[in-house]
Amino acid sequence: VETASPIGRNASRIIFPQLLGLLLAVLNLSPFEHCDAFIPLTPLIASSRDHHRDLLLSATSTSRRSILHASSDNEVNGYDGVGDIMPLNRQSGYMTEGEYSRFVLSEKRKLRMKKRRKQIMGQKQDEDEDEDGYQGMFKKKRSLWKKVLRLPFKIGYEVFRITPEPGTLILVRHGESEWNANKTFTGWADPDLSERGYREVEHAARLLLEGGYDIDVVFTSRLKRAIRSTWILLQEINQSFLPVFKSWRLNERMYGALTGLCKKSTAEQLGMEMVQSWRGSLRSRPPPLSWTSEHWPGRDRKYSDLDPSEIPLTESLQDCMDRTTPIWEEKISYELRMGRNVLVVAHANTLRGLVKLIDGELLL
């Protein structure tokens, strides 16, 4: 820091070697009489900048040599750097008290790092639960006295609350994608909508307008064809301001090694019955996708918040249902119970899983 006074400028330059000597003494690396980092103040106040830099470099190199010499003496004589001769601790394996104190500090540092890792893992778990930003709307930080004041009103609200009428659930499959037009297994691959897909979504939006549906919240997947279908729907019904939550749990079923293959040629090579069992069976899984495949989604930025173990390599319809269960139980069904109309724009197998979940709850 440069000051207006010449004395202030020189004083600011000399504080650094003073701090260096003090730091070496605190760290117990060398006794005070061995450290040459303390440079007299008076000559430096009147010295020039170049002369001061030369003194500082020479002092630093001299202090390093004295530190090495002093540390070697300490190891032989058991000198602790303060003035007392410490007995050799043969039982613990440390030659001096300084070595033992540094070991204790390192162990404390390891404990602090371990505690910090646990905190980071806890934060990551919270982020996984809020991977689409939905839970973040309900997190409001309030002080303790505000929570105490709100408690009677909260209890009264729960007691005298009138249960609203359940909302309406609207399920819409995305428009035709470019791979759908080519009869290709798509899964978690991310092709865009075809021209026909655009027209299909616009037609679905007109049907929603004709039915007079008033949508409150929208859920969709992280795949491009579903997101673009959501944009077109909301634009056509003039409700682009609605909140849209994109969740990987609403992604299409992972078709594994079948991703990118033609459905017709695959059926001719492997047999129609086997391919149909993979596509229509509840628990049958296709061959898994390799991590080295170009279609493995783990390298995609949109899944950077997921652990690689959470990205499936292959899925059956039951696996797809299990993946969508948390978002149904914790988010979609809650919005419906609050009386809000929910629009879900997703994929064929995801919507099949949601319908089976709803039918199962109705049967229970």
MOGIJO-V182368 format. One record per backbone hydrogen bond with DSSP energy under -0.5 kcal/mol. NH is the residue of the N-H (numbers start at 1). CO is the residue of the C=O. E is the energy in kcal/mol with one decimal. If there is no record, write none. Layout:
nh=NH co=CO e=E
nh=NH co=CO e=E
This chain:
nh=9 co=5 e=-1.9
nh=10 co=6 e=-2.3
nh=11 co=7 e=-2.5
nh=12 co=8 e=-1.9
nh=13 co=9 e=-1.2
nh=14 co=10 e=-1.3
nh=15 co=11 e=-0.7
nh=18 co=14 e=-1.1
nh=19 co=15 e=-2.3
nh=20 co=16 e=-2.0
nh=21 co=17 e=-2.1
nh=22 co=18 e=-2.0
nh=23 co=19 e=-2.4
nh=24 co=20 e=-2.1
nh=25 co=21 e=-1.8
nh=26 co=22 e=-2.2
nh=27 co=23 e=-2.2
nh=28 co=25 e=-1.0
nh=29 co=24 e=-1.9
nh=30 co=24 e=-0.7
nh=34 co=31 e=-1.1
nh=35 co=31 e=-0.7
nh=35 co=32 e=-0.8
nh=36 co=34 e=-0.6
nh=39 co=37 e=-0.9
nh=44 co=40 e=-0.6
nh=45 co=41 e=-1.4
nh=46 co=42 e=-0.9
nh=52 co=48 e=-2.1
nh=53 co=49 e=-1.9
nh=54 co=50 e=-1.9
nh=55 co=51 e=-2.0
nh=56 co=52 e=-2.3
nh=57 co=53 e=-2.1
nh=58 co=54 e=-2.2
nh=59 co=55 e=-2.5
nh=60 co=56 e=-2.1
nh=61 co=57 e=-2.2
nh=62 co=58 e=-2.2
nh=63 co=59 e=-2.4
nh=64 co=60 e=-1.9
nh=65 co=61 e=-1.9
nh=66 co=62 e=-2.3
nh=67 co=63 e=-2.1
nh=68 co=64 e=-2.1
nh=69 co=65 e=-2.1
nh=70 co=66 e=-2.7
nh=71 co=67 e=-2.6
nh=72 co=68 e=-1.8
nh=73 co=69 e=-1.8
nh=74 co=70 e=-2.3
nh=75 co=71 e=-1.9
nh=76 co=72 e=-1.3
nh=77 co=73 e=-2.8
nh=78 co=74 e=-2.0
nh=79 co=74 e=-0.6
nh=80 co=84 e=-1.5
nh=86 co=78 e=-2.4
nh=86 co=84 e=-0.7
nh=89 co=94 e=-1.2
nh=90 co=88 e=-1.4
nh=93 co=89 e=-1.5
nh=94 co=89 e=-0.7
nh=100 co=96 e=-1.5
nh=101 co=97 e=-2.5
nh=102 co=98 e=-2.1
nh=103 co=99 e=-1.9
nh=104 co=100 e=-2.3
nh=105 co=101 e=-2.3
nh=106 co=102 e=-2.1
nh=107 co=103 e=-2.2
nh=108 co=104 e=-2.4
nh=109 co=105 e=-2.2
nh=110 co=106 e=-2.1
nh=111 co=107 e=-2.1
nh=112 co=108 e=-2.4
nh=113 co=109 e=-2.4
nh=114 co=110 e=-2.4
nh=115 co=111 e=-2.5
nh=116 co=112 e=-2.3
nh=117 co=113 e=-2.2
nh=118 co=114 e=-1.9
nh=119 co=115 e=-1.9
nh=120 co=116 e=-2.4
nh=121 co=117 e=-2.6
nh=122 co=118 e=-2.2
nh=123 co=119 e=-2.4
nh=124 co=120 e=-2.4
nh=125 co=121 e=-2.1
nh=126 co=122 e=-1.9
nh=127 co=123 e=-2.3
nh=128 co=124 e=-2.3
nh=129 co=125 e=-1.8
nh=130 co=126 e=-1.3
nh=131 co=128 e=-1.1
nh=133 co=130 e=-1.3
nh=137 co=134 e=-1.3
nh=138 co=135 e=-1.4
nh=139 co=135 e=-0.6
nh=140 co=138 e=-0.9
nh=142 co=140 e=-0.7
nh=147 co=143 e=-1.8
nh=148 co=144 e=-2.2
nh=149 co=145 e=-2.0
nh=150 co=146 e=-1.9
nh=151 co=147 e=-0.9
nh=152 co=148 e=-0.6
nh=153 co=149 e=-0.5
nh=154 co=150 e=-2.4
nh=155 co=151 e=-2.4
nh=156 co=152 e=-2.5
nh=157 co=153 e=-2.3
nh=158 co=154 e=-2.1
nh=159 co=155 e=-2.0
nh=160 co=156 e=-2.6
nh=161 co=157 e=-0.8
nh=163 co=161 e=-0.6
nh=167 co=336 e=-2.5
nh=170 co=168 e=-0.5
nh=170 co=342 e=-3.0
nh=171 co=169 e=-0.5
nh=172 co=170 e=-0.5
nh=172 co=344 e=-2.8
nh=174 co=346 e=-2.0
nh=178 co=192 e=-2.2
nh=181 co=177 e=-1.8
nh=182 co=178 e=-0.9
nh=183 co=180 e=-1.1
nh=184 co=179 e=-2.3
nh=185 co=261 e=-2.5
nh=189 co=186 e=-2.1
nh=194 co=176 e=-2.6
nh=198 co=194 e=-1.8
nh=199 co=195 e=-1.6
nh=200 co=196 e=-2.3
nh=201 co=197 e=-2.1
nh=202 co=198 e=-2.1
nh=203 co=199 e=-2.1
nh=204 co=200 e=-2.1
nh=205 co=201 e=-2.1
nh=206 co=202 e=-1.8
nh=207 co=203 e=-1.8
nh=208 co=204 e=-1.8
nh=209 co=205 e=-2.1
nh=210 co=206 e=-2.3
nh=211 co=207 e=-2.1
nh=212 co=208 e=-0.7
nh=212 co=209 e=-0.7
nh=213 co=208 e=-1.7
nh=215 co=213 e=-0.6
nh=216 co=341 e=-2.3
nh=217 co=341 e=-1.5
nh=218 co=243 e=-1.9
nh=219 co=343 e=-2.7
nh=220 co=245 e=-2.5
nh=221 co=345 e=-0.7
nh=226 co=223 e=-0.7
nh=227 co=223 e=-2.2
nh=228 co=224 e=-2.9
nh=229 co=225 e=-1.2
nh=230 co=226 e=-2.0
nh=231 co=227 e=-2.2
nh=232 co=228 e=-2.2
nh=233 co=229 e=-2.4
nh=234 co=230 e=-2.5
nh=235 co=231 e=-2.2
nh=236 co=232 e=-2.5
nh=237 co=233 e=-2.0
nh=238 co=235 e=-0.8
nh=239 co=234 e=-3.0
nh=242 co=239 e=-1.5
nh=245 co=218 e=-2.3
nh=246 co=244 e=-0.6
nh=247 co=220 e=-2.7
nh=247 co=245 e=-0.6
nh=250 co=247 e=-1.3
nh=251 co=248 e=-1.6
nh=255 co=253 e=-0.6
nh=257 co=287 e=-3.1
nh=258 co=255 e=-1.8
nh=259 co=256 e=-1.7
nh=260 co=185 e=-2.9
nh=261 co=258 e=-2.3
nh=263 co=183 e=-2.9
nh=266 co=262 e=-2.0
nh=267 co=263 e=-2.0
nh=268 co=264 e=-1.8
nh=269 co=265 e=-1.9
nh=270 co=266 e=-2.7
nh=271 co=267 e=-1.6
nh=275 co=271 e=-1.8
nh=276 co=272 e=-2.5
nh=277 co=273 e=-2.1
nh=278 co=274 e=-1.9
nh=279 co=275 e=-2.0
nh=280 co=276 e=-2.9
nh=281 co=277 e=-1.7
nh=286 co=315 e=-0.5
nh=289 co=313 e=-2.0
nh=293 co=290 e=-1.5
nh=296 co=293 e=-1.3
nh=299 co=296 e=-0.9
nh=300 co=297 e=-1.7
nh=303 co=300 e=-1.5
nh=304 co=301 e=-1.9
nh=306 co=303 e=-1.5
nh=310 co=307 e=-2.2
nh=311 co=307 e=-0.6
nh=311 co=308 e=-0.8
nh=312 co=310 e=-0.7
nh=315 co=254 e=-1.6
nh=317 co=281 e=-0.7
nh=318 co=282 e=-2.5
nh=320 co=316 e=-2.0
nh=321 co=317 e=-2.0
nh=322 co=318 e=-2.4
nh=323 co=319 e=-1.9
nh=324 co=320 e=-1.6
nh=325 co=321 e=-1.2
nh=326 co=322 e=-0.6
nh=328 co=324 e=-1.6
nh=329 co=325 e=-2.6
nh=330 co=326 e=-2.6
nh=331 co=327 e=-1.2
nh=332 co=327 e=-2.4
nh=333 co=328 e=-2.6
nh=335 co=331 e=-2.3
nh=336 co=332 e=-2.0
nh=337 co=333 e=-2.3
nh=338 co=334 e=-1.6
nh=339 co=336 e=-1.6
nh=340 co=335 e=-2.3
nh=342 co=168 e=-2.4
nh=343 co=217 e=-2.4
nh=344 co=170 e=-3.0
nh=344 co=342 e=-0.5
nh=345 co=219 e=-2.4
nh=345 co=343 e=-0.5
nh=346 co=172 e=-1.8
nh=346 co=344 e=-0.7
nh=351 co=347 e=-2.7
nh=352 co=348 e=-2.1
nh=353 co=349 e=-2.1
nh=354 co=350 e=-2.1
nh=355 co=351 e=-2.4
nh=356 co=352 e=-2.2
nh=357 co=353 e=-2.2
nh=358 co=354 e=-2.6
nh=359 co=355 e=-2.8
nh=360 co=356 e=-2.2
nh=361 co=357 e=-2.0
nh=362 co=358 e=-2.3
nh=363 co=359 e=-2.2
nh=364 co=360 e=-1.9
